[in-house]
Amino acid sequence: MSLNSIMNIATSGMKTAQSQLRVTADNMANVDTAGYVRKIADQTSVVTNGYGSGVDVTRVRLATDRFLQAAGLSAGADAARQGVRSDLYGQMQSQFGDPSSDANFFAQVDKLFASYATLAETPTSSAARQDTIYKTQTLFNQAADIASKIQSTRQEADSRLQSAVETINPLLEQIDKLNKTIASGTISNQDVTGAQNAQRGLIAELSKYLDVKVESRSNGGVTLRTNAGTTLMGEGHATVSYQAAGTVGATTAFSDIMITEPGGTRWPLLDGVTSGQIRGLVEMRDVDAPAAAARLGELTAKLADELNRAHNANSSVPAPASLTGRNTGQSLQTALTGFTGTTTITAVNAAGVVQASAQIVFSGSTMTINGAAADPSTFLSVLNAQMGGTVTASFSEGRLQLNATGGNGVAIADDATTPGNKGGRGFSHWFGLNDLVSTTTPTFYETGLTLSSQHGFDAGESLTFRFTGESGARLRDVTVSVPAGTGAMSELLGALNDPITGVGRYGAFSLDTAGKLAFKAYDPAATTMSVVDDATTQNPSGVSMSQMFGLGAVGATRAGAYSVRSDIQQDSAKLALAQLNLSATAGTPALSKSDGRGGLALGDVGKRNVAFGAAGDSSGGTRTLSSYAADFAGEIGGKASAAKTRSETAAALSKEAEGRRTSAEAVNMDEELVNMTTFQQAYNASARLIQASKDMYDVLIGILR
């Protein structure tokens, strides 16, 4: 081997040692830099013509472990997902109050029943009446406030979704720029570890918003995909777009979060995202919060309806001079069809003595009033004739009204053995003649309509349904128009279920015996239906089809729609606490101020079995109001606790995954000190080899002289 070869070998050794020392110095300088991955200078032997000719640094790389990196990104995304769910669910649960305190919303429900039961013992006490009315209104106000704040939680989730999208796009753009820098440096054999470290940090930040899978490219840089395969980074980067809804209500229709992949393909982002903040925010906005709102709406509606049931079965003393019902949304003929049993309408004087009465015996589509034959078309005339002018009945704009004359009042009672009944409600209750709680929206969806009934919607009016898949992404919007024809419910049902122009490919609507219209998906686990637009108006109620039948998320809006009847709030004497005694002998009072049986009936509302509809995570069924409220309280508290536990567990797993990755990839000062010593010795050895070569040169030159 020539001396020149020895010099070259020594020089390459010194250069290689210098490069390794620089890498070691960089590592030591960044020992406390979060997310920094230590660099490694790969050394290789240089061989020329089969002989060793020195050493060289082939590349400077990061000490990455792709398996630990993947585990860390996955755990971080899940921690972010569960974190936002826990945060927002905790906010929502707090609106109901501390479950362990007797001041929470659910405890107030039972306290209200107790207040009515106590009032029954002192029905003449004006102060007790006023206090109970105040508690009733306060409870409905609280329900309305909670319902509003649930929607505020959804609005916050929606706003945070837009913020997430606005963060994701710059991250993808920066990662793409670094991809180009890394690829260019790799081709020219430059040290690109600085750019790679910066890129890893950006990818870690991106994984907080959505799940990310990293694949290294042969020419440098990375390809990014979600775990479901949606491309985030390839030859260029994807862009995500979303516009928040602004003010959010129970029936708000949200736009899709869209992603345009590098190749130009546009997809709903939710089809390709399984974790991260975006998934957690969407789950909270579209699943968790709506479920709570739906259950609150169902509880509040049944509470109002059952209070009205008890109130309609009784009367104030003196009896009111006028009773005006709710807007049934039906003609009188349709409204009366389907009643069974016996109801008595009376005119009573100020002392509670019956002046006149009309016993109505319903039988299918006909009836008798004090034995006189009648049908829905002659009901008013026959009733007015039988009351002899003491009470005048009228029907206008869907409302039945009874007006007493001559200083009398009007009171109604169903027969104890065969009570008047339609859809499980008595005569006064069904028409809402003496409701305690009034509402701006339909309280119940058992309309009493049959397939042959007139629905009251004009032909050509339409409503649009949206069907979403299991991921929450939109499958399709379907617009259904009210068909021309006779206006029968059977025709409307046919149009709704049409497989081409209706919803028939996703499920079917059905009308039950109580007149409740309901949709059932063929695959409830994979398909969800909502109403995004409703341009229908029912005559004479003025409500839309979704409001009338409770389609989509309309049921959740009921929680904010109730208040104690205004005239009762102003005059507590109008609270119906007495029961009309149909067996009272002539000349004796049928109503008494000291009668508190109506108060007992109102107090027993919580114990009465009620048929609850499916709402949120509850499949419904028959149970008491108190039981339903207790179950709901347990569900809200349990879900909030579970969300917190999942968040803590996911955070712990993320910390563990990050700890293992750091252990494998981060700078270890002991190792770096050993490396520094090794590379310094290698440098010194190469320097001594050069010195030895110089000495040999000197000796050879000396010999030649």
C-alpha positions as CSV (number, residue, x, y, z in Angstrom):
1,M,0.0,0.0,0.0
2,S,1.4,3.4,-1.0
3,L,1.8,6.2,1.4
4,N,-0.7,8.2,-0.6
5,S,-3.3,5.5,0.0
6,I,-2.5,5.6,3.7
7,M,-2.9,9.4,3.8
8,N,-6.2,9.1,2.0
9,I,-7.5,6.5,4.4
10,A,-6.5,8.6,7.3
11,T,-8.1,11.8,5.8
12,S,-11.4,9.9,5.2
13,G,-11.3,8.7,8.8
14,M,-10.8,12.3,10.1
15,K,-13.7,13.6,8.0
16,T,-16.0,10.8,9.0
17,A,-15.1,11.3,12.7
18,Q,-15.8,15.1,12.3
19,S,-19.2,14.4,10.8
20,Q,-20.0,12.0,13.6
21,L,-18.9,14.5,16.2
22,R,-21.1,17.1,14.7
23,V,-24.1,14.8,14.8
24,T,-23.3,13.9,18.4
25,A,-23.0,17.6,19.3
26,D,-26.4,18.3,17.7
27,N,-27.9,15.5,19.7
28,M,-26.5,16.7,23.0
29,A,-27.6,20.3,22.3
30,N,-31.2,19.0,21.8
31,V,-31.3,16.7,24.8
32,D,-34.2,18.8,26.3
33,T,-36.0,19.5,23.0
34,A,-39.5,18.0,23.1
35,G,-40.1,15.7,20.2
36,Y,-36.5,15.7,19.0
37,V,-35.3,12.4,17.6
38,R,-31.6,11.7,17.9
39,K,-29.5,11.5,14.7
40,I,-27.3,8.7,13.7
41,A,-24.4,9.0,11.2
42,D,-24.1,5.7,9.4
43,Q,-20.5,4.8,8.7
44,T,-19.4,2.4,5.9
45,S,-16.1,1.1,4.5
46,V,-15.0,2.4,1.1
47,V,-13.6,-0.3,-1.1
48,T,-11.6,0.5,-4.3
49,N,-10.6,-2.3,-6.7
50,G,-11.2,-4.8,-3.9
51,Y,-9.0,-3.0,-1.4
52,G,-10.1,-0.9,1.5
53,S,-9.6,2.8,0.9
54,G,-11.1,4.4,4.0
55,V,-14.4,5.1,5.5
56,D,-17.3,7.4,4.8
57,V,-20.7,8.7,6.2
58,T,-23.3,7.3,3.8
59,R,-26.2,9.2,5.4
60,V,-27.3,11.0,8.5
61,R,-30.7,9.5,9.6
62,L,-33.1,9.7,12.5
63,A,-33.2,6.9,15.0
64,T,-36.9,6.3,14.4
65,D,-39.0,3.3,15.2
66,R,-41.9,3.2,12.8
67,F,-43.9,0.8,15.0
68,L,-43.5,2.9,18.1
69,Q,-44.3,6.0,16.0
70,A,-47.5,4.4,14.7
71,A,-48.5,3.4,18.2
72,G,-47.9,6.8,19.5
73,L,-49.9,8.6,16.7
74,S,-52.8,6.2,17.2
75,A,-52.8,6.6,21.0
76,G,-52.5,10.3,20.7
77,A,-55.4,10.5,18.3
78,D,-57.6,8.4,20.6
79,A,-56.6,10.6,23.6
80,A,-57.6,13.7,21.7
81,R,-61.0,12.1,20.6
82,Q,-61.9,11.0,24.1
83,G,-60.6,14.2,25.6
84,V,-63.0,16.5,23.7
85,R,-65.9,14.1,24.4
86,S,-65.2,14.1,28.1
87,D,-64.8,17.9,28.2
88,L,-68.0,18.6,26.4
89,Y,-70.0,15.8,28.0
90,G,-68.9,17.2,31.4
91,Q,-70.2,20.6,30.4
92,M,-73.5,19.2,29.3
93,Q,-73.9,17.0,32.4
94,S,-73.3,19.9,34.7
95,Q,-76.4,21.6,33.4
96,F,-78.6,19.0,35.1
97,G,-76.9,19.6,38.4
98,D,-74.9,17.4,40.8
99,P,-76.5,13.9,40.7
100,S,-75.7,13.5,44.4
101,S,-77.5,16.7,45.4
102,D,-81.2,17.1,45.9
103,A,-81.0,20.4,44.0
104,N,-80.4,18.7,40.6
105,F,-83.1,18.9,37.9
106,F,-84.3,15.3,38.3
107,A,-84.8,15.8,42.1
108,Q,-87.0,18.7,41.3
109,V,-89.4,16.5,39.4
110,D,-90.2,14.4,42.4
111,K,-90.4,17.5,44.6
112,L,-93.0,18.9,42.3
113,F,-95.2,15.8,42.7
114,A,-94.8,16.1,46.5
115,S,-95.8,19.7,46.4
116,Y,-99.1,18.8,44.6
117,A,-99.8,16.0,47.1
118,T,-99.2,18.5,50.0
119,L,-101.5,21.0,48.3
120,A,-104.3,18.5,48.3
121,E,-104.4,18.7,52.1
122,T,-104.9,22.5,52.0
123,P,-106.7,23.2,48.6
124,T,-108.1,26.5,49.8
125,S,-104.7,28.0,50.7
126,S,-103.9,30.7,48.1
127,A,-100.2,30.8,49.2
128,A,-99.8,27.0,48.8
129,R,-101.4,27.1,45.3
130,Q,-99.2,30.0,44.2
131,D,-96.1,28.2,45.5
132,T,-96.9,25.0,43.6
133,I,-97.7,27.0,40.4
134,Y,-94.3,28.7,40.8
135,K,-92.5,25.4,41.3
136,T,-94.2,24.0,38.2
137,Q,-93.2,26.9,36.0
138,T,-89.7,26.9,37.5
139,L,-89.2,23.2,36.5
140,F,-90.3,23.9,32.9
141,N,-88.0,27.0,32.8
142,Q,-85.1,24.8,34.0
143,A,-85.9,22.2,31.4
144,A,-85.9,24.9,28.7
145,D,-82.6,26.3,30.0
146,I,-81.0,22.9,30.0
147,A,-82.3,22.2,26.5
148,S,-80.8,25.5,25.3
149,K,-77.4,24.8,26.9
150,I,-77.3,21.3,25.3
151,Q,-77.7,23.0,21.9
152,S,-74.9,25.5,23.0
153,T,-72.7,22.5,23.6
154,R,-73.4,21.2,20.1
155,Q,-72.7,24.7,18.8
156,E,-69.3,24.8,20.6
157,A,-68.5,21.3,19.1
158,D,-69.5,22.6,15.6
159,S,-67.3,25.7,16.0
160,R,-64.4,23.7,17.2
161,L,-64.8,21.5,14.1
162,Q,-64.3,24.5,11.9
163,S,-61.3,25.6,13.9
164,A,-59.9,22.1,13.5
165,V,-60.3,22.2,9.8
166,E,-58.7,25.6,9.7
167,T,-55.7,24.1,11.6
168,I,-55.4,21.0,9.5
169,N,-55.0,22.7,6.2
170,P,-51.9,24.7,7.1
171,L,-50.4,21.6,8.8
172,L,-50.8,19.6,5.6
173,E,-49.4,22.4,3.6
174,Q,-46.3,22.7,5.8
175,I,-45.8,18.9,5.8
176,D,-46.0,18.9,2.0
177,K,-43.3,21.7,1.8
178,L,-41.0,19.7,4.0
179,N,-41.7,16.6,1.9
180,K,-40.2,18.5,-1.1
181,T,-37.3,19.7,1.0
182,I,-36.5,16.3,2.3
183,A,-36.8,14.7,-1.2
184,S,-34.5,17.2,-2.7
185,G,-31.9,16.9,0.1
186,T,-32.1,13.1,-0.1
187,I,-31.3,13.1,-3.8
188,S,-28.3,15.3,-3.3
189,N,-27.2,13.3,-0.2
190,Q,-27.6,16.2,2.2
191,D,-28.4,16.0,5.9
192,V,-32.2,16.4,6.0
193,T,-32.7,15.3,9.6
194,G,-33.7,18.8,10.7
195,A,-36.5,18.9,8.2
196,Q,-37.5,15.4,9.1
197,N,-37.7,16.3,12.8
198,A,-39.8,19.3,12.0
199,Q,-42.1,17.2,9.9
200,R,-42.5,14.6,12.6
201,G,-43.6,17.3,15.0
202,L,-46.2,18.6,12.5
203,I,-47.5,15.0,11.9
204,A,-47.8,14.5,15.6
205,E,-49.8,17.8,15.8
206,L,-52.0,16.6,12.9
207,S,-52.7,13.3,14.6
208,K,-54.6,15.2,17.4
209,Y,-57.3,16.1,14.9
210,L,-57.6,12.9,12.9
211,D,-56.0,9.4,12.8
212,V,-52.8,9.4,10.7
213,K,-50.8,6.5,9.2
214,V,-47.3,7.3,8.0
215,E,-45.5,5.6,5.1
216,S,-41.9,6.5,4.2
217,R,-41.2,7.1,0.6
218,S,-38.1,5.8,-1.2
219,N,-37.1,9.2,-2.5
220,G,-37.5,10.9,0.9
221,G,-40.5,12.3,2.7
222,V,-43.7,10.6,3.7
223,T,-47.1,9.5,2.5
224,L,-50.0,10.1,4.9
225,R,-53.3,8.4,5.0
226,T,-56.0,7.9,7.6
227,N,-56.5,4.5,9.0
228,A,-59.5,4.1,6.7
229,G,-57.3,4.8,3.7
230,T,-58.1,8.4,2.8
231,T,-55.0,10.0,1.3
232,L,-53.8,13.1,3.2
233,M,-50.4,13.4,1.6
234,G,-49.0,12.0,-1.6
235,E,-47.8,13.8,-4.6
236,G,-49.2,17.0,-3.0
237,H,-51.5,17.4,-0.1
238,A,-55.2,17.1,0.5
239,T,-57.5,20.1,1.5
240,V,-60.4,19.9,4.0
241,S,-63.4,22.3,3.9
242,Y,-66.2,22.9,6.3
243,Q,-68.5,25.8,7.2
244,A,-69.9,25.8,10.7
245,A,-73.7,26.2,11.1
246,G,-73.6,29.3,13.3
247,T,-76.6,29.2,15.7
248,V,-77.4,25.6,16.4
249,G,-80.8,24.2,17.4
250,A,-82.2,20.7,17.8
251,T,-83.2,20.5,14.1
252,T,-80.1,22.2,12.6
253,A,-78.8,20.5,9.5
254,F,-75.0,20.5,9.3
255,S,-73.0,20.6,6.1
256,D,-70.6,17.8,5.3
257,I,-66.9,18.0,6.2
258,M,-65.3,17.4,2.8
259,I,-61.8,16.4,1.8
260,T,-60.2,16.8,-1.6
261,E,-57.4,14.3,-2.0
262,P,-54.2,15.1,-3.9
263,G,-55.6,13.5,-7.0
264,G,-58.6,15.7,-6.9
265,T,-61.1,13.2,-5.6
266,R,-63.6,14.7,-3.2
267,W,-65.1,12.7,-0.3
268,P,-66.9,13.2,3.0
269,L,-64.1,13.3,5.5
270,L,-66.0,11.3,8.1
271,D,-66.0,8.3,5.8
272,G,-62.2,8.1,6.4
273,V,-61.7,9.3,9.9
274,T,-62.0,7.0,12.9
275,S,-60.3,8.9,15.7
276,G,-58.9,12.3,16.7
277,Q,-60.6,15.5,17.8
278,I,-62.8,15.6,14.6
279,R,-64.3,12.2,15.3
280,G,-64.9,13.1,19.0
281,L,-66.5,16.5,18.2
282,V,-68.8,14.9,15.6
283,E,-69.8,12.2,18.0
284,M,-70.6,14.8,20.6
285,R,-72.5,17.1,18.2
286,D,-74.4,14.4,16.3
287,V,-74.8,11.5,18.8
288,D,-74.3,12.2,22.5
289,A,-75.8,15.7,22.8
290,P,-78.8,15.0,20.5
291,A,-79.5,11.8,22.5
292,A,-79.6,13.8,25.8
293,A,-81.8,16.5,24.2
294,A,-84.2,13.9,22.8
295,R,-84.6,12.2,26.3
296,L,-85.1,15.6,28.0
297,G,-87.7,16.4,25.4
298,E,-89.5,13.1,25.9
299,L,-89.4,13.5,29.7
300,T,-90.6,17.1,29.6
301,A,-93.4,16.3,27.1
302,K,-94.7,13.3,29.2
303,L,-94.5,15.4,32.4
304,A,-96.6,18.2,30.7
305,D,-99.0,15.7,29.2
306,E,-99.6,13.8,32.4
307,L,-100.1,17.0,34.4
308,N,-102.6,18.0,31.8
309,R,-104.3,14.6,32.0
310,A,-104.8,15.1,35.8
311,H,-105.8,18.7,35.4
312,N,-108.4,18.0,32.7
313,A,-110.0,15.4,34.8
314,N,-110.8,18.0,37.5
315,S,-112.1,21.5,37.9
316,S,-111.4,24.7,39.7
317,V,-114.0,26.1,42.1
318,P,-115.8,28.0,40.9
319,A,-115.8,26.3,37.6
320,P,-114.3,28.4,34.7
321,A,-116.8,30.3,32.5
322,S,-115.0,29.2,29.4
323,L,-112.8,26.3,28.3
324,T,-110.8,26.7,25.1
325,G,-108.9,23.6,23.7
326,R,-105.6,23.3,21.9
327,N,-105.4,23.4,18.1
328,T,-105.8,19.7,17.2
329,G,-104.9,20.3,13.6
330,Q,-108.0,18.5,12.5
331,S,-111.6,19.1,11.5
332,L,-114.2,18.4,14.1
333,Q,-115.4,15.4,12.2
334,T,-111.8,13.9,12.2
335,A,-111.2,14.9,15.8
336,L,-114.4,13.2,17.1
337,T,-113.9,10.0,15.1
338,G,-112.4,7.2,17.1
339,F,-113.7,8.2,20.6
340,T,-115.2,5.5,22.8
341,G,-116.7,5.5,26.3
342,T,-118.7,8.1,28.2
343,T,-118.1,11.8,29.0
344,T,-120.3,14.3,30.8
345,I,-120.3,18.1,30.2
346,T,-122.0,20.2,32.9
347,A,-123.0,23.7,33.6
348,V,-122.6,24.6,37.3
349,N,-123.4,27.7,39.2
350,A,-121.1,29.7,41.5
351,A,-122.0,27.3,44.3
352,G,-121.0,24.3,42.3
353,V,-124.6,23.0,41.8
354,V,-125.2,21.4,38.4
355,Q,-127.6,23.5,36.2
356,A,-127.6,21.3,33.1
357,S,-125.6,18.3,31.8
358,A,-125.0,16.4,28.7
359,Q,-123.9,12.8,28.8
360,I,-122.1,11.8,25.6
361,V,-121.8,8.1,24.8
362,F,-119.4,7.5,22.0
363,S,-119.7,4.5,19.7
364,G,-117.4,4.4,16.7
365,S,-118.4,7.1,14.2
366,T,-121.7,7.9,16.0
367,M,-122.7,9.0,19.5
368,T,-125.7,9.8,21.7
369,I,-126.0,13.0,23.8
370,N,-128.5,12.5,26.6
371,G,-129.9,9.7,24.5
372,A,-130.3,11.9,21.4
373,A,-128.5,10.5,18.3
374,A,-125.6,12.5,16.9
375,D,-122.6,12.1,14.7
376,P,-119.5,14.3,14.1
377,S,-121.3,16.5,11.7
378,T,-124.3,17.2,14.1
379,F,-122.3,17.0,17.4
380,L,-122.3,20.8,18.1
381,S,-126.0,21.4,17.3
382,V,-127.2,18.4,19.4
383,L,-124.8,19.2,22.3
384,N,-126.0,22.9,22.4
385,A,-129.6,21.8,22.3
386,Q,-129.1,19.4,25.2
387,M,-127.4,22.0,27.3
388,G,-130.4,24.3,26.9
389,G,-128.3,27.4,26.3
390,T,-126.3,27.1,29.6
391,V,-123.2,26.1,27.7
392,T,-122.5,26.9,24.0
393,A,-120.0,24.7,22.1
394,S,-118.2,25.9,19.0
395,F,-115.2,24.7,16.9
396,S,-112.9,27.0,15.0
397,E,-109.3,26.6,13.6
398,G,-108.9,23.2,15.1
399,R,-110.0,24.2,18.6
400,L,-113.1,23.2,20.6
401,Q,-114.5,25.9,22.8
402,L,-117.2,25.6,25.6
403,N,-118.7,28.9,26.9
404,A,-121.0,29.0,29.9
405,T,-123.7,31.6,30.1
406,G,-125.7,33.2,32.9
407,G,-122.9,33.4,35.4
408,N,-122.4,29.6,35.2
409,G,-119.2,27.7,34.8
410,V,-118.4,24.6,32.8
411,A,-117.0,21.3,34.1
412,I,-116.2,18.0,32.4
413,A,-115.8,14.5,33.8
414,D,-115.3,11.1,32.1
415,D,-117.3,8.1,33.3
416,A,-115.4,6.2,36.0
417,T,-116.2,2.8,34.5
418,T,-116.1,3.5,30.8
419,P,-114.3,6.8,30.4
420,G,-114.3,8.8,27.2
421,N,-111.1,7.7,25.4
422,K,-109.2,8.4,22.2
423,G,-105.6,7.4,21.9
424,G,-105.4,6.8,25.6
425,R,-106.7,10.3,26.5
426,G,-110.0,11.4,27.9
427,F,-112.3,13.8,26.1
428,S,-111.2,17.0,27.8
429,H,-107.6,15.9,27.8
430,W,-107.6,15.1,24.1
431,F,-109.0,18.4,23.1
432,G,-106.9,20.2,25.8
433,L,-109.9,22.0,27.2
434,N,-108.5,22.5,30.7
435,D,-104.8,22.1,30.3
436,L,-102.5,23.2,33.1
437,V,-99.5,23.4,30.9
438,S,-99.7,25.2,27.5
439,T,-97.3,24.7,24.6
440,T,-96.2,26.3,21.4
441,T,-95.7,22.9,19.8
442,P,-97.6,19.6,19.7
443,T,-97.2,17.9,23.1
444,F,-97.8,14.4,21.9
445,Y,-97.7,12.7,18.5
446,E,-100.6,10.2,18.9
447,T,-102.8,12.2,16.5
448,G,-105.7,9.7,16.4
449,L,-105.5,9.7,12.6
450,T,-106.2,6.6,10.6
451,L,-105.3,5.6,7.0
452,S,-108.6,7.0,5.9
453,S,-108.3,10.3,7.8
454,Q,-107.5,13.7,6.1
455,H,-104.0,14.8,6.8
456,G,-104.6,18.5,6.0
457,F,-101.4,19.2,4.0
458,D,-101.6,20.7,0.5
459,A,-100.5,18.8,-2.5
460,G,-97.1,19.8,-3.8
461,E,-95.7,20.8,-0.4
462,S,-92.5,19.0,0.4
463,L,-90.1,18.0,3.1
464,T,-86.5,16.8,2.8
465,F,-85.1,13.8,4.7
466,R,-81.4,13.2,5.2
467,F,-79.9,9.8,5.6
468,T,-76.5,9.4,7.2
469,G,-74.3,6.3,7.5
470,E,-72.7,4.8,10.5
471,S,-69.7,7.2,10.2
472,G,-72.0,10.2,10.3
473,A,-71.4,11.1,6.7
474,R,-74.4,11.9,4.4
475,L,-75.7,9.1,2.3
476,R,-78.4,10.9,0.5
477,D,-81.0,13.7,0.8
478,V,-84.6,12.6,-0.3
479,T,-87.3,15.2,-1.0
480,V,-90.8,13.9,-0.8
481,S,-93.8,15.9,-2.0
482,V,-97.4,15.6,-0.6
483,P,-99.3,13.7,-3.3
484,A,-102.4,15.0,-5.1
485,G,-105.5,13.0,-4.4
486,T,-108.1,12.8,-1.8
487,G,-105.8,14.0,1.0
488,A,-106.0,10.7,2.9
489,M,-103.2,9.5,5.2
490,S,-102.9,6.3,3.1
491,E,-101.9,8.4,0.1
492,L,-99.3,10.4,2.1
493,L,-97.9,7.2,3.6
494,G,-97.6,5.7,0.1
495,A,-95.7,8.8,-1.1
496,L,-93.3,8.7,1.9
497,N,-92.5,5.0,1.4
498,D,-92.1,5.1,-2.4
499,P,-88.8,3.3,-3.2
500,I,-87.9,5.7,-6.0
501,T,-89.2,9.2,-5.0
502,G,-89.6,8.4,-1.2
503,V,-87.6,6.9,1.6
504,G,-88.4,3.3,0.6
505,R,-84.8,2.2,-0.1
506,Y,-83.7,3.1,3.5
507,G,-86.8,2.1,5.6
508,A,-90.5,2.6,6.0
509,F,-93.0,4.8,7.7
510,S,-96.0,3.3,9.5
511,L,-99.1,4.7,11.3
512,D,-100.0,2.9,14.5
513,T,-103.5,2.6,16.0
514,A,-103.0,5.8,18.0
515,G,-102.2,7.8,14.9
516,K,-98.5,8.0,15.6
517,L,-96.3,8.2,12.4
518,A,-92.9,6.6,12.8
519,F,-89.9,5.7,10.6
520,K,-88.0,2.5,11.0
521,A,-84.8,2.0,9.1
522,Y,-84.0,-1.4,7.5
523,D,-80.6,-1.3,9.3
524,P,-80.9,1.1,12.3
525,A,-77.3,0.6,13.2
526,A,-76.1,1.8,9.8
527,T,-78.7,4.3,8.8
528,T,-80.0,7.4,10.6
529,M,-82.8,9.6,9.3
530,S,-83.3,13.4,10.0
531,V,-85.3,16.2,8.5
532,V,-83.3,19.0,7.0
533,D,-86.1,21.0,5.4
534,D,-89.8,21.1,5.9
535,A,-92.0,23.4,3.7
536,T,-95.3,21.8,4.7
537,T,-98.1,23.6,6.6
538,Q,-101.0,21.7,8.1
539,N,-104.5,23.2,8.0
540,P,-105.8,24.3,10.4
541,S,-103.0,23.9,13.0
542,G,-100.3,25.7,11.0
543,V,-97.6,23.3,12.1
544,S,-95.3,21.4,9.7
545,M,-95.5,17.7,9.1
546,S,-92.3,17.1,11.2
547,Q,-93.8,19.1,14.1
548,M,-97.2,17.3,13.9
549,F,-95.7,13.8,13.8
550,G,-92.4,14.5,15.7
551,L,-90.2,13.5,12.8
552,G,-86.4,13.7,13.0
553,A,-85.1,15.7,16.0
554,V,-88.3,17.7,16.4
555,G,-89.1,15.8,19.6
556,A,-86.1,17.4,21.3
557,T,-87.5,20.9,20.8
558,R,-90.4,20.2,23.1
559,A,-88.3,20.7,26.3
560,G,-88.3,24.4,25.7
561,A,-91.9,24.8,24.7
562,Y,-93.9,24.6,27.9
563,S,-95.3,27.0,30.4
564,V,-98.1,27.0,33.0
565,R,-101.2,28.5,31.5
566,S,-101.0,32.3,31.8
567,D,-104.4,32.8,33.4
568,I,-103.6,30.2,36.1
569,Q,-100.3,32.0,36.8
570,Q,-102.2,35.2,37.3
571,D,-105.0,33.6,39.4
572,S,-104.1,30.6,41.4
573,A,-107.8,29.9,42.1
574,K,-108.1,28.6,38.6
575,L,-106.0,25.6,39.5
576,A,-108.2,22.5,39.1
577,L,-108.0,20.7,42.5
578,A,-111.7,19.6,42.8
579,Q,-113.3,16.6,41.2
580,L,-116.8,16.9,39.6
581,N,-119.2,14.6,41.5
582,L,-121.6,13.3,38.9
583,S,-123.6,11.5,41.6
584,A,-124.5,14.6,43.5
585,T,-128.2,14.9,44.2
586,A,-130.2,17.7,42.7
587,G,-129.6,21.0,44.4
588,T,-126.4,19.9,46.2
589,P,-122.9,21.1,45.1
590,A,-121.1,18.8,42.7
591,L,-117.9,20.8,43.3
592,S,-116.4,21.9,46.6
593,K,-113.5,24.2,47.4
594,S,-112.3,21.9,50.1
595,D,-112.0,19.0,47.7
596,G,-108.4,18.2,47.1
597,R,-108.7,15.1,45.1
598,G,-107.5,16.9,42.0
599,G,-104.3,17.8,43.9
600,L,-103.9,14.1,44.8
601,A,-104.2,13.2,41.1
602,L,-101.6,15.8,40.2
603,G,-99.3,14.5,43.0
604,D,-99.8,10.9,41.8
605,V,-98.6,11.8,38.2
606,G,-95.1,10.5,39.0
607,K,-96.5,7.1,40.0
608,R,-98.6,6.6,36.9
609,N,-97.4,4.2,34.2
610,V,-96.7,6.1,31.0
611,A,-95.9,4.9,27.5
612,F,-92.6,6.6,26.6
613,G,-91.4,6.7,23.0
614,A,-87.9,5.9,21.8
615,A,-85.6,8.8,22.5
616,G,-81.8,8.9,22.4
617,D,-80.4,5.7,23.8
618,S,-83.7,4.7,25.3
619,S,-86.0,2.4,23.4
620,G,-89.0,3.7,25.3
621,G,-91.5,1.4,27.0
622,T,-94.0,1.7,29.8
623,R,-92.8,3.1,33.1
624,T,-93.5,5.8,35.7
625,L,-92.4,9.4,35.2
626,S,-90.3,9.1,38.4
627,S,-88.6,5.9,37.2
628,Y,-87.9,7.4,33.7
629,A,-86.4,10.6,35.3
630,A,-84.3,8.4,37.6
631,D,-83.0,6.3,34.7
632,F,-82.3,9.4,32.7
633,A,-80.3,10.9,35.6
634,G,-78.3,7.7,36.0
635,E,-77.6,7.6,32.2
636,I,-76.4,11.2,32.1
637,G,-74.2,10.8,35.2
638,G,-73.0,7.4,34.0
639,K,-72.1,8.6,30.5
640,A,-70.3,11.7,31.9
641,S,-68.3,9.4,34.3
642,A,-67.6,6.9,31.5
643,A,-66.4,9.7,29.2
644,K,-64.1,10.9,31.8
645,T,-62.7,7.4,32.5
646,R,-62.2,6.8,28.8
647,S,-60.4,10.1,28.5
648,E,-58.1,9.3,31.4
649,T,-57.4,5.8,30.1
650,A,-56.7,7.1,26.6
651,A,-54.4,9.8,28.0
652,A,-52.5,7.2,30.0
653,L,-52.1,4.9,27.0
654,S,-50.9,7.9,25.0
655,K,-48.4,8.8,27.7
656,E,-47.1,5.3,27.8
657,A,-46.8,5.0,24.0
658,E,-45.0,8.4,23.9
659,G,-42.7,7.2,26.8
660,R,-41.7,4.1,24.9
661,R,-41.1,6.0,21.7
662,T,-39.0,8.6,23.6
663,S,-37.0,5.9,25.2
664,A,-36.1,4.4,21.9
665,E,-35.7,7.6,19.9
666,A,-34.7,10.4,22.3
667,V,-31.2,11.6,23.2
668,N,-29.4,9.7,26.0
669,M,-26.6,11.7,27.4
670,D,-24.6,8.7,28.6
671,E,-24.7,7.2,25.1
672,E,-23.8,10.4,23.4
673,L,-20.8,10.9,25.8
674,V,-19.6,7.4,24.9
675,N,-20.1,8.2,21.2
676,M,-18.2,11.5,21.5
677,T,-15.3,9.7,23.2
678,T,-15.3,7.0,20.5
679,F,-15.4,9.5,17.7
680,Q,-12.7,11.7,19.2
681,Q,-10.4,8.6,19.6
682,A,-11.2,7.7,16.0
683,Y,-10.2,11.2,14.9
684,N,-7.0,11.1,16.9
685,A,-6.2,7.7,15.5
686,S,-6.6,9.0,11.9
687,A,-4.5,12.1,12.9
688,R,-1.7,9.8,14.2
689,L,-1.9,7.8,11.0
690,I,-1.3,11.0,9.0
691,Q,1.6,11.8,11.4
692,A,3.1,8.4,10.9
693,S,2.8,8.8,7.1
694,K,4.6,12.1,7.3
695,D,7.4,10.6,9.4
696,M,7.8,7.8,6.8
697,Y,7.9,10.4,4.0
698,D,10.6,12.3,6.0
699,V,12.6,9.1,6.4
700,L,12.4,8.2,2.7
701,I,13.4,11.6,1.7
702,G,16.3,11.5,4.1
703,I,17.5,8.2,2.6
704,L,17.3,9.6,-0.9
705,R,19.5,12.5,0.1
